[in-house]
Amino acid sequence: MILIGIGGNLPSAAGGPAKTCAAAIAEIEGRGIRVSTRSPWYETAPIPASDQPWFVNGVVGVETQLGPEDLLAQLHDIEAQFGRARTLANAARPLDLDLLAYGDLVRTEAAPLLPHPRMHTRAFVLLPLRDVAPAWTHPVSGLSVGALIAALPPGQLIRPLKP
């Protein structure tokens, strides 16, 4: 399964973060990338902790013939379309699309690094990932998503987004 993390904490032309994230899914599909499953949305505190607005986050499972490099290029293009400007690391942004996993592919030398090198430490990735792929296991550690959630560092604030 190919997994993409979706998030944002600033408005875009599509609206607030939840509307931006939903519009990003429509744009992904509009580019011929089939979204096969999607998590509910979560509200999450920024990591590292800051005075930024909370994020809206979710995960989608997709199917595509694109390789990882081309898929990541499409995701970066969509981010730019929604107003993302890559400036400082961890800066507030209207949209963040992360290629989390591309099946069981492991890449440690060339971009994109797979699986995403920090995904196993982030509640805002793992909780929605469990919603779309409860049997998923990390291709390097072999740990289940449930075991990864149990091992999360403390202090990550996350809650389901209320409709």
Summary of the structure (lengths in Angstrom):
residues: 163
radius of gyration: 14.7
end to end distance: 27.8
largest distance: 41.0
contacts: 500
relative contact order: 0.22
helix: 29%
strand: 25%
